[in-house]
Amino acid sequence: MEMPVPKDVFMRALRRAALGLGSVEALRAHLGVQMSALCSWMEGETPPPTTIFLRVVDLLADEELAAIKQGMRGQSAVG
């Protein structure tokens, strides 16, 4: 049985992705969606389509991986 996803999970992921890209407009352009739809998802009015949410998750994973790699480079320079 599929468990419902709390809407704050979508909201936090979208906000973090916008922060990572530099703006809500940059996230809108990256996802190729209308601003009204993105704002609705970010405000928790409606959940994003699964395909959009998975693209956001991929974006956040790429951002996290880049941060980890950057940290490893910094550690190797120190050590």
Distance bins in CASP14 RR format, pairs under 12 A and 6 or more apart:
PFRMAT RR
TARGET T0000
AUTHOR 0000-0000-0000
RMODE 2
METHOD distances of the structure
MODEL  1
2 50 0 0 0 0 0 1 0 0 0 0 0
3 9 0 0 0 0 0 1 0 0 0 0 0
4 10 0 0 0 0 0 1 0 0 0 0 0
4 47 0 0 0 0 1 0 0 0 0 0 0
5 11 0 0 0 0 0 1 0 0 0 0 0
5 12 0 0 0 0 0 1 0 0 0 0 0
5 13 0 0 0 0 1 0 0 0 0 0 0
5 44 0 0 0 0 0 1 0 0 0 0 0
5 47 1 0 0 1 0 0 0 0 0 0 0
5 48 0 0 0 0 0 1 0 0 0 0 0
5 50 0 0 0 0 1 0 0 0 0 0 0
5 53 0 0 0 0 1 0 0 0 0 0 0
5 54 0 0 0 0 0 1 0 0 0 0 0
5 57 0 0 0 0 0 1 0 0 0 0 0
6 12 0 0 0 0 1 0 0 0 0 0 0
6 13 0 0 0 0 0 1 0 0 0 0 0
6 44 0 0 0 0 0 1 0 0 0 0 0
6 47 0 0 0 0 1 0 0 0 0 0 0
7 13 0 0 0 0 0 1 0 0 0 0 0
7 14 0 0 0 0 0 1 0 0 0 0 0
7 40 0 0 0 0 0 1 0 0 0 0 0
7 41 0 0 0 0 1 0 0 0 0 0 0
7 42 0 0 0 0 0 1 0 0 0 0 0
7 43 0 0 0 0 1 0 0 0 0 0 0
7 44 1 0 1 0 0 0 0 0 0 0 0
7 45 0 0 0 0 1 0 0 0 0 0 0
7 46 0 0 0 0 1 0 0 0 0 0 0
7 47 1 0 0 1 0 0 0 0 0 0 0
7 48 0 0 0 0 0 1 0 0 0 0 0
7 53 0 0 0 0 0 1 0 0 0 0 0
8 14 0 0 0 0 0 1 0 0 0 0 0
8 15 0 0 0 0 0 1 0 0 0 0 0
8 16 0 0 0 0 0 1 0 0 0 0 0
8 41 0 0 0 0 0 1 0 0 0 0 0
8 42 0 0 0 0 0 1 0 0 0 0 0
8 43 0 0 0 0 0 1 0 0 0 0 0
8 44 1 0 0 1 0 0 0 0 0 0 0
8 47 0 0 0 0 0 1 0 0 0 0 0
9 15 0 0 0 0 0 1 0 0 0 0 0
9 16 0 0 0 0 0 1 0 0 0 0 0
9 41 0 0 0 0 0 1 0 0 0 0 0
9 44 0 0 0 0 0 1 0 0 0 0 0
9 47 0 0 0 0 1 0 0 0 0 0 0
9 48 0 0 0 0 0 1 0 0 0 0 0
9 53 0 0 0 0 1 0 0 0 0 0 0
9 56 0 0 0 0 0 1 0 0 0 0 0
9 57 0 0 0 0 0 1 0 0 0 0 0
9 60 0 0 0 0 0 1 0 0 0 0 0
10 16 0 0 0 0 0 1 0 0 0 0 0
10 17 0 0 0 0 0 1 0 0 0 0 0
10 38 0 0 0 0 0 1 0 0 0 0 0
10 40 0 0 0 0 0 1 0 0 0 0 0
10 41 1 0 0 1 0 0 0 0 0 0 0
10 42 0 0 0 0 1 0 0 0 0 0 0
10 43 0 0 0 0 0 1 0 0 0 0 0
10 44 1 0 0 1 0 0 0 0 0 0 0
10 45 0 0 0 0 0 1 0 0 0 0 0
10 46 0 0 0 0 1 0 0 0 0 0 0
10 47 1 0 1 0 0 0 0 0 0 0 0
10 48 1 0 1 0 0 0 0 0 0 0 0
10 49 0 0 0 0 0 1 0 0 0 0 0
10 50 0 0 0 0 0 1 0 0 0 0 0
10 52 0 0 0 0 1 0 0 0 0 0 0
10 53 1 0 0 1 0 0 0 0 0 0 0
10 54 0 0 0 0 0 1 0 0 0 0 0
10 56 0 0 0 0 1 0 0 0 0 0 0
10 57 0 0 0 0 0 1 0 0 0 0 0
11 17 0 0 0 0 0 1 0 0 0 0 0
11 18 0 0 0 0 0 1 0 0 0 0 0
11 38 0 0 0 0 0 1 0 0 0 0 0
11 39 0 0 0 0 0 1 0 0 0 0 0
11 40 0 0 0 0 0 1 0 0 0 0 0
11 41 1 0 0 1 0 0 0 0 0 0 0
11 42 1 0 0 1 0 0 0 0 0 0 0
11 43 1 0 0 1 0 0 0 0 0 0 0
11 44 1 0 1 0 0 0 0 0 0 0 0
11 45 0 0 0 0 1 0 0 0 0 0 0
11 46 0 0 0 0 0 1 0 0 0 0 0
11 47 0 0 0 0 1 0 0 0 0 0 0
11 48 0 0 0 0 1 0 0 0 0 0 0
11 53 0 0 0 0 0 1 0 0 0 0 0
11 56 0 0 0 0 0 1 0 0 0 0 0
12 18 0 0 0 0 0 1 0 0 0 0 0
12 19 0 0 0 0 0 1 0 0 0 0 0
12 41 0 0 0 0 0 1 0 0 0 0 0
12 42 0 0 0 0 1 0 0 0 0 0 0
12 44 0 0 0 0 0 1 0 0 0 0 0
12 53 0 0 0 0 0 1 0 0 0 0 0
12 56 0 0 0 0 0 1 0 0 0 0 0
12 57 0 0 0 0 0 1 0 0 0 0 0
12 60 0 0 0 0 1 0 0 0 0 0 0
13 19 0 0 0 0 0 1 0 0 0 0 0
13 20 0 0 0 0 0 1 0 0 0 0 0
13 27 0 0 0 0 0 1 0 0 0 0 0
13 31 0 0 0 0 0 1 0 0 0 0 0
13 41 0 0 0 0 1 0 0 0 0 0 0
13 42 0 0 0 0 1 0 0 0 0 0 0
13 44 0 0 0 0 0 1 0 0 0 0 0
13 47 0 0 0 0 0 1 0 0 0 0 0
13 48 0 0 0 0 1 0 0 0 0 0 0
13 52 0 0 0 0 0 1 0 0 0 0 0
13 53 1 0 0 1 0 0 0 0 0 0 0
13 54 0 0 0 0 0 1 0 0 0 0 0
13 55 0 0 0 0 0 1 0 0 0 0 0
13 56 1 0 1 0 0 0 0 0 0 0 0
13 57 1 0 0 1 0 0 0 0 0 0 0
13 58 0 0 0 0 0 1 0 0 0 0 0
13 59 0 0 0 0 1 0 0 0 0 0 0
13 60 1 0 0 1 0 0 0 0 0 0 0
13 61 0 0 0 0 0 1 0 0 0 0 0
13 63 0 0 0 0 0 1 0 0 0 0 0
13 64 0 0 0 0 0 1 0 0 0 0 0
14 20 0 0 0 0 0 1 0 0 0 0 0
14 21 0 0 0 0 0 1 0 0 0 0 0
14 24 0 0 0 0 1 0 0 0 0 0 0
14 27 1 0 0 1 0 0 0 0 0 0 0
14 28 0 0 0 0 0 1 0 0 0 0 0
14 30 0 0 0 0 0 1 0 0 0 0 0
14 31 0 0 0 0 1 0 0 0 0 0 0
14 33 0 0 0 0 0 1 0 0 0 0 0
14 37 0 0 0 0 0 1 0 0 0 0 0
14 38 1 0 0 1 0 0 0 0 0 0 0
14 39 0 0 0 0 1 0 0 0 0 0 0
14 40 0 0 0 0 0 1 0 0 0 0 0
14 41 1 0 1 0 0 0 0 0 0 0 0
14 42 1 0 1 0 0 0 0 0 0 0 0
14 43 0 0 0 0 1 0 0 0 0 0 0
14 44 0 0 0 0 1 0 0 0 0 0 0
14 45 0 0 0 0 0 1 0 0 0 0 0
14 46 0 0 0 0 0 1 0 0 0 0 0
14 47 0 0 0 0 0 1 0 0 0 0 0
14 48 1 0 0 1 0 0 0 0 0 0 0
14 52 0 0 0 0 1 0 0 0 0 0 0
14 53 0 0 0 0 1 0 0 0 0 0 0
14 55 0 0 0 0 0 1 0 0 0 0 0
14 56 1 0 0 1 0 0 0 0 0 0 0
14 57 0 0 0 0 0 1 0 0 0 0 0
14 59 0 0 0 0 0 1 0 0 0 0 0
14 60 0 0 0 0 1 0 0 0 0 0 0
15 21 0 0 0 0 0 1 0 0 0 0 0
15 22 0 0 0 0 0 1 0 0 0 0 0
15 23 0 0 0 0 0 1 0 0 0 0 0
15 24 0 0 0 0 1 0 0 0 0 0 0
15 27 0 0 0 0 1 0 0 0 0 0 0
15 38 0 0 0 0 0 1 0 0 0 0 0
15 39 0 0 0 0 0 1 0 0 0 0 0
15 41 0 0 0 0 0 1 0 0 0 0 0
15 42 1 0 0 1 0 0 0 0 0 0 0
15 43 0 0 0 0 0 1 0 0 0 0 0
15 44 0 0 0 0 0 1 0 0 0 0 0
15 56 0 0 0 0 0 1 0 0 0 0 0
15 60 0 0 0 0 0 1 0 0 0 0 0
16 22 0 0 0 0 0 1 0 0 0 0 0
16 24 0 0 0 0 0 1 0 0 0 0 0
16 27 0 0 0 0 1 0 0 0 0 0 0
16 42 0 0 0 0 0 1 0 0 0 0 0
16 56 0 0 0 0 1 0 0 0 0 0 0
16 57 0 0 0 0 0 1 0 0 0 0 0
16 59 0 0 0 0 1 0 0 0 0 0 0
16 60 1 0 0 1 0 0 0 0 0 0 0
16 61 0 0 0 0 0 1 0 0 0 0 0
16 63 0 0 0 0 1 0 0 0 0 0 0
16 64 0 0 0 0 1 0 0 0 0 0 0
17 23 0 0 0 0 0 1 0 0 0 0 0
17 24 0 0 0 0 1 0 0 0 0 0 0
17 26 0 0 0 0 1 0 0 0 0 0 0
17 27 1 0 1 0 0 0 0 0 0 0 0
17 28 0 0 0 0 0 1 0 0 0 0 0
17 30 0 0 0 0 1 0 0 0 0 0 0
17 31 0 0 0 0 1 0 0 0 0 0 0
17 38 0 0 0 0 0 1 0 0 0 0 0
17 41 0 0 0 0 0 1 0 0 0 0 0
17 42 0 0 0 0 1 0 0 0 0 0 0
17 48 0 0 0 0 0 1 0 0 0 0 0
17 52 0 0 0 0 0 1 0 0 0 0 0
17 53 0 0 0 0 0 1 0 0 0 0 0
17 54 0 0 0 0 0 1 0 0 0 0 0
17 55 0 0 0 0 1 0 0 0 0 0 0
17 56 1 0 1 0 0 0 0 0 0 0 0
17 57 0 0 0 0 1 0 0 0 0 0 0
17 58 0 0 0 0 1 0 0 0 0 0 0
17 59 1 0 1 0 0 0 0 0 0 0 0
17 60 1 0 1 0 0 0 0 0 0 0 0
17 61 0 0 0 0 0 1 0 0 0 0 0
17 62 0 0 0 0 0 1 0 0 0 0 0
17 63 1 0 0 1 0 0 0 0 0 0 0
17 64 0 0 0 0 0 1 0 0 0 0 0
18 24 1 0 1 0 0 0 0 0 0 0 0
18 25 0 0 0 0 1 0 0 0 0 0 0
18 26 1 0 0 1 0 0 0 0 0 0 0
18 27 1 0 1 0 0 0 0 0 0 0 0
18 28 0 0 0 0 1 0 0 0 0 0 0
18 29 0 0 0 0 0 1 0 0 0 0 0
18 30 0 0 0 0 1 0 0 0 0 0 0
18 31 0 0 0 0 0 1 0 0 0 0 0
18 35 0 0 0 0 0 1 0 0 0 0 0
18 38 0 0 0 0 1 0 0 0 0 0 0
18 39 0 0 0 0 0 1 0 0 0 0 0
18 41 0 0 0 0 0 1 0 0 0 0 0
18 42 1 0 0 1 0 0 0 0 0 0 0
18 56 0 0 0 0 1 0 0 0 0 0 0
18 59 0 0 0 0 1 0 0 0 0 0 0
18 60 0 0 0 0 0 1 0 0 0 0 0
18 63 0 0 0 0 0 1 0 0 0 0 0
19 26 0 0 0 0 1 0 0 0 0 0 0
19 27 0 0 0 0 1 0 0 0 0 0 0
19 42 0 0 0 0 0 1 0 0 0 0 0
19 56 0 0 0 0 0 1 0 0 0 0 0
19 59 0 0 0 0 0 1 0 0 0 0 0
19 60 0 0 0 0 0 1 0 0 0 0 0
19 63 0 0 0 0 1 0 0 0 0 0 0
20 26 0 0 0 0 1 0 0 0 0 0 0
20 27 0 0 0 0 1 0 0 0 0 0 0
20 30 0 0 0 0 0 1 0 0 0 0 0
20 56 0 0 0 0 0 1 0 0 0 0 0
20 59 0 0 0 0 1 0 0 0 0 0 0
20 60 0 0 0 0 1 0 0 0 0 0 0
20 62 0 0 0 0 0 1 0 0 0 0 0
20 63 1 0 1 0 0 0 0 0 0 0 0
20 64 0 0 0 0 0 1 0 0 0 0 0
20 66 0 0 0 0 0 1 0 0 0 0 0
20 67 0 0 0 0 0 1 0 0 0 0 0
21 27 1 0 1 0 0 0 0 0 0 0 0
21 28 0 0 0 0 1 0 0 0 0 0 0
21 29 0 0 0 0 1 0 0 0 0 0 0
21 30 1 0 0 1 0 0 0 0 0 0 0
21 31 0 0 0 0 1 0 0 0 0 0 0
21 38 0 0 0 0 0 1 0 0 0 0 0
21 55 0 0 0 0 0 1 0 0 0 0 0
21 56 0 0 0 0 0 1 0 0 0 0 0
21 59 1 0 0 1 0 0 0 0 0 0 0
21 60 0 0 0 0 0 1 0 0 0 0 0
21 62 0 0 0 0 0 1 0 0 0 0 0
21 63 0 0 0 0 1 0 0 0 0 0 0
22 28 0 0 0 0 0 1 0 0 0 0 0
22 29 0 0 0 0 0 1 0 0 0 0 0
22 30 0 0 0 0 0 1 0 0 0 0 0
22 59 0 0 0 0 0 1 0 0 0 0 0
22 63 0 0 0 0 0 1 0 0 0 0 0
23 29 0 0 0 0 1 0 0 0 0 0 0
23 30 0 0 0 0 0 1 0 0 0 0 0
23 35 0 0 0 0 0 1 0 0 0 0 0
23 38 0 0 0 0 0 1 0 0 0 0 0
24 30 0 0 0 0 0 1 0 0 0 0 0
24 31 0 0 0 0 0 1 0 0 0 0 0
24 33 0 0 0 0 0 1 0 0 0 0 0
24 35 1 0 0 1 0 0 0 0 0 0 0
24 36 0 0 0 0 0 1 0 0 0 0 0
24 37 0 0 0 0 0 1 0 0 0 0 0
24 38 1 0 0 1 0 0 0 0 0 0 0
24 39 1 0 0 1 0 0 0 0 0 0 0
24 41 0 0 0 0 0 1 0 0 0 0 0
24 42 1 0 0 1 0 0 0 0 0 0 0
24 43 0 0 0 0 0 1 0 0 0 0 0
25 31 0 0 0 0 0 1 0 0 0 0 0
25 32 0 0 0 0 0 1 0 0 0 0 0
25 33 0 0 0 0 0 1 0 0 0 0 0
25 34 0 0 0 0 0 1 0 0 0 0 0
25 35 1 0 0 1 0 0 0 0 0 0 0
25 38 0 0 0 0 1 0 0 0 0 0 0
25 39 0 0 0 0 0 1 0 0 0 0 0
26 32 0 0 0 0 0 1 0 0 0 0 0
26 35 0 0 0 0 0 1 0 0 0 0 0
26 38 0 0 0 0 0 1 0 0 0 0 0
26 59 0 0 0 0 0 1 0 0 0 0 0
27 33 0 0 0 0 1 0 0 0 0 0 0
27 35 0 0 0 0 1 0 0 0 0 0 0
27 37 0 0 0 0 0 1 0 0 0 0 0
27 38 1 0 0 1 0 0 0 0 0 0 0
27 39 0 0 0 0 0 1 0 0 0 0 0
27 41 0 0 0 0 0 1 0 0 0 0 0
27 42 0 0 0 0 1 0 0 0 0 0 0
27 48 0 0 0 0 0 1 0 0 0 0 0
27 52 0 0 0 0 0 1 0 0 0 0 0
27 55 0 0 0 0 0 1 0 0 0 0 0
27 56 0 0 0 0 1 0 0 0 0 0 0
27 59 0 0 0 0 1 0 0 0 0 0 0
27 60 0 0 0 0 0 1 0 0 0 0 0
27 63 0 0 0 0 0 1 0 0 0 0 0
28 34 1 0 0 1 0 0 0 0 0 0 0
28 35 1 0 1 0 0 0 0 0 0 0 0
28 36 0 0 0 0 1 0 0 0 0 0 0
28 37 0 0 0 0 1 0 0 0 0 0 0
28 38 1 0 1 0 0 0 0 0 0 0 0
28 39 0 0 0 0 1 0 0 0 0 0 0
28 40 0 0 0 0 0 1 0 0 0 0 0
28 41 0 0 0 0 0 1 0 0 0 0 0
28 42 0 0 0 0 1 0 0 0 0 0 0
28 48 0 0 0 0 0 1 0 0 0 0 0
28 52 0 0 0 0 0 1 0 0 0 0 0
28 56 0 0 0 0 0 1 0 0 0 0 0
29 35 0 0 0 0 1 0 0 0 0 0 0
29 38 0 0 0 0 0 1 0 0 0 0 0
30 38 0 0 0 0 0 1 0 0 0 0 0
30 52 0 0 0 0 0 1 0 0 0 0 0
30 55 0 0 0 0 1 0 0 0 0 0 0
30 56 0 0 0 0 1 0 0 0 0 0 0
30 58 0 0 0 0 0 1 0 0 0 0 0
30 59 1 0 0 1 0 0 0 0 0 0 0
30 60 0 0 0 0 0 1 0 0 0 0 0
30 62 0 0 0 0 0 1 0 0 0 0 0
30 63 0 0 0 0 0 1 0 0 0 0 0
31 37 0 0 0 0 1 0 0 0 0 0 0
31 38 1 0 0 1 0 0 0 0 0 0 0
31 41 0 0 0 0 1 0 0 0 0 0 0
31 42 0 0 0 0 0 1 0 0 0 0 0
31 48 0 0 0 0 1 0 0 0 0 0 0
31 49 0 0 0 0 0 1 0 0 0 0 0
31 51 0 0 0 0 1 0 0 0 0 0 0
31 52 1 0 1 0 0 0 0 0 0 0 0
31 53 0 0 0 0 0 1 0 0 0 0 0
31 54 0 0 0 0 0 1 0 0 0 0 0
31 55 1 0 0 1 0 0 0 0 0 0 0
31 56 1 0 0 1 0 0 0 0 0 0 0
31 58 0 0 0 0 0 1 0 0 0 0 0
31 59 0 0 0 0 1 0 0 0 0 0 0
32 38 0 0 0 0 1 0 0 0 0 0 0
32 48 0 0 0 0 0 1 0 0 0 0 0
32 51 0 0 0 0 0 1 0 0 0 0 0
32 52 0 0 0 0 1 0 0 0 0 0 0
32 55 0 0 0 0 1 0 0 0 0 0 0
33 39 0 0 0 0 0 1 0 0 0 0 0
33 40 0 0 0 0 0 1 0 0 0 0 0
33 41 0 0 0 0 1 0 0 0 0 0 0
33 42 0 0 0 0 0 1 0 0 0 0 0
33 48 0 0 0 0 1 0 0 0 0 0 0
33 49 0 0 0 0 1 0 0 0 0 0 0
33 51 0 0 0 0 0 1 0 0 0 0 0
33 52 1 0 0 1 0 0 0 0 0 0 0
33 53 0 0 0 0 0 1 0 0 0 0 0
33 55 0 0 0 0 1 0 0 0 0 0 0
33 56 0 0 0 0 0 1 0 0 0 0 0
34 40 0 0 0 0 1 0 0 0 0 0 0
34 41 0 0 0 0 0 1 0 0 0 0 0
34 52 0 0 0 0 0 1 0 0 0 0 0
35 41 0 0 0 0 0 1 0 0 0 0 0
35 42 0 0 0 0 0 1 0 0 0 0 0
36 42 0 0 0 0 0 1 0 0 0 0 0
36 43 0 0 0 0 0 1 0 0 0 0 0
36 45 0 0 0 0 0 1 0 0 0 0 0
36 46 0 0 0 0 0 1 0 0 0 0 0
37 43 0 0 0 0 0 1 0 0 0 0 0
37 44 0 0 0 0 0 1 0 0 0 0 0
37 45 0 0 0 0 1 0 0 0 0 0 0
37 46 0 0 0 0 1 0 0 0 0 0 0
37 47 0 0 0 0 0 1 0 0 0 0 0
37 48 1 0 0 1 0 0 0 0 0 0 0
37 49 0 0 0 0 1 0 0 0 0 0 0
37 52 0 0 0 0 1 0 0 0 0 0 0
38 44 0 0 0 0 0 1 0 0 0 0 0
38 45 0 0 0 0 0 1 0 0 0 0 0
38 46 0 0 0 0 0 1 0 0 0 0 0
38 48 0 0 0 0 1 0 0 0 0 0 0
38 49 0 0 0 0 0 1 0 0 0 0 0
38 52 0 0 0 0 1 0 0 0 0 0 0
38 56 0 0 0 0 0 1 0 0 0 0 0
39 45 0 0 0 0 1 0 0 0 0 0 0
39 46 0 0 0 0 0 1 0 0 0 0 0
39 48 0 0 0 0 0 1 0 0 0 0 0
40 46 1 0 1 0 0 0 0 0 0 0 0
40 47 0 0 0 0 1 0 0 0 0 0 0
40 48 0 0 0 0 1 0 0 0 0 0 0
40 49 0 0 0 0 0 1 0 0 0 0 0
40 52 0 0 0 0 0 1 0 0 0 0 0
41 47 1 0 0 1 0 0 0 0 0 0 0
41 48 1 0 1 0 0 0 0 0 0 0 0
41 49 0 0 0 0 1 0 0 0 0 0 0
41 50 0 0 0 0 0 1 0 0 0 0 0
41 52 1 0 0 1 0 0 0 0 0 0 0
41 53 0 0 0 0 1 0 0 0 0 0 0
41 56 0 0 0 0 1 0 0 0 0 0 0
42 48 0 0 0 0 1 0 0 0 0 0 0
42 52 0 0 0 0 0 1 0 0 0 0 0
42 56 0 0 0 0 0 1 0 0 0 0 0
46 52 0 0 0 0 0 1 0 0 0 0 0
46 53 0 0 0 0 0 1 0 0 0 0 0
47 53 1 0 0 1 0 0 0 0 0 0 0
47 56 0 0 0 0 0 1 0 0 0 0 0
48 54 0 0 0 0 1 0 0 0 0 0 0
48 55 0 0 0 0 1 0 0 0 0 0 0
48 56 1 0 0 1 0 0 0 0 0 0 0
48 57 0 0 0 0 0 1 0 0 0 0 0
49 55 0 0 0 0 1 0 0 0 0 0 0
49 56 0 0 0 0 0 1 0 0 0 0 0
50 56 0 0 0 0 0 1 0 0 0 0 0
50 57 0 0 0 0 0 1 0 0 0 0 0
51 57 0 0 0 0 0 1 0 0 0 0 0
51 58 0 0 0 0 0 1 0 0 0 0 0
52 58 0 0 0 0 0 1 0 0 0 0 0
52 59 0 0 0 0 0 1 0 0 0 0 0
53 59 0 0 0 0 0 1 0 0 0 0 0
53 60 0 0 0 0 0 1 0 0 0 0 0
54 60 0 0 0 0 0 1 0 0 0 0 0
54 61 0 0 0 0 0 1 0 0 0 0 0
55 61 0 0 0 0 0 1 0 0 0 0 0
55 62 0 0 0 0 0 1 0 0 0 0 0
56 62 0 0 0 0 0 1 0 0 0 0 0
56 63 0 0 0 0 0 1 0 0 0 0 0
57 63 0 0 0 0 0 1 0 0 0 0 0
57 64 0 0 0 0 0 1 0 0 0 0 0
58 64 0 0 0 0 0 1 0 0 0 0 0
58 65 0 0 0 0 0 1 0 0 0 0 0
59 65 0 0 0 0 0 1 0 0 0 0 0
59 66 0 0 0 0 0 1 0 0 0 0 0
60 66 0 0 0 0 0 1 0 0 0 0 0
60 67 0 0 0 0 0 1 0 0 0 0 0
61 67 0 0 0 0 0 1 0 0 0 0 0
61 68 0 0 0 0 0 1 0 0 0 0 0
62 68 0 0 0 0 0 1 0 0 0 0 0
62 69 0 0 0 0 0 1 0 0 0 0 0
63 69 0 0 0 0 0 1 0 0 0 0 0
63 70 0 0 0 0 0 1 0 0 0 0 0
64 70 0 0 0 0 0 1 0 0 0 0 0
64 71 0 0 0 0 0 1 0 0 0 0 0
65 71 0 0 0 0 0 1 0 0 0 0 0
65 72 0 0 0 0 0 1 0 0 0 0 0
66 72 0 0 0 0 0 1 0 0 0 0 0
66 73 0 0 0 0 0 1 0 0 0 0 0
67 73 0 0 0 0 0 1 0 0 0 0 0
67 74 0 0 0 0 0 1 0 0 0 0 0
68 74 0 0 0 0 0 1 0 0 0 0 0
68 75 0 0 0 0 0 1 0 0 0 0 0
69 75 0 0 0 0 0 1 0 0 0 0 0
69 76 0 0 0 0 0 1 0 0 0 0 0
70 76 0 0 0 0 0 1 0 0 0 0 0
70 77 0 0 0 0 0 1 0 0 0 0 0
71 77 0 0 0 0 1 0 0 0 0 0 0
71 78 0 0 0 0 1 0 0 0 0 0 0
72 78 0 0 0 0 0 1 0 0 0 0 0
72 79 0 0 0 0 0 1 0 0 0 0 0
73 79 0 0 0 0 0 1 0 0 0 0 0
END
